[in-house]
C-alpha cells in the first residue's frame, strides 16, 4: 500500500487515535508492506514522511523484499524461542 497523503486517501480508514497521531507527527505519505508467514499476515512494515512523497514501483518492490525478510526473521525467532 502506498499513498501520497494518508489523511486524504479515501481508501484508507484510520481510527481516531491513529488519525490524531498522524496529524501530530505530520506524517502524510505512507508506504506499507505486509509481513506474511505461512500465508498469514502477522503485521506490516511501514514508513512515512511528508505529504506529497510519491512512492514508485521500485520503492514498493523494495519494501516488500524487506518485509519478507523481516517476516522470515520473526518466524525463525519464534521457532527458536
N, C-alpha and C positions, 0 to 999 in steps of 0.2 A: 504494500500500500504506500502510495506517495501522494502528497498534496502540497501545494504552494501556500495554502492557508487553512489550517485545520479548523479554525473558528468559523470560516465562511463556507466550507465544503459541506453541501447538503447530504452527502453520502456518509458523513462521519457523525455518529451520535456520541456526545460526551456527557458524562454525569456532571451535575452541578459542581461537585468538588474538583473534578479534573478540569472543567472549563475555567474555574477560578484559578487553579494552579497555572494553566497555560497563559491566562491573561496576566498574571503576576510576573511570570518568568519571561514574558514576551516571546514565547516560542510560537511560531506560526507554521513554518514549513516543516513537515514531518515525513520521515521515511521509516517504515517498519516492515520487518520480515518475520514470519512465524518460525518458532522453534518446534520442530517436528521430530518425535521419537516414535518409531514403530507405527506410523500413520496417525498418531495423536498429537494435537497441538498442545504443548506444555507451557507455552509462553510466547514472548515476542522480543526481538531485538529491535530497538528503535533509537532514532536520533532526531533531534530537532534544532532548528535555527531560526533566523529572522524571516519575516514574511517575504515572499517573492522568490525564494530559492527554488529553482526547478530541478528536480531530480530526473536524470535521464535514464535510459535503459541500462547503461553500464553501471550507474550508481545502484540501481535496483538489483542487478545481477550480482554485484559485489556484496551487497547487504545480505542477499540470500546465501551466498557462499559462507560469509561469516556466521550467519545464523545456523546454518547446517553444521558447521564445525563446533559452535557453542553447544548445540543440542547433543552432539556426539560426546563431547567432554562431560556434559552434565549427566548423561546416561551412564557413561563409564564410571563416573564418580559415585553415582547411586548404586551401581552394581558392586563396586568395591567396598562401599561403606557399610 
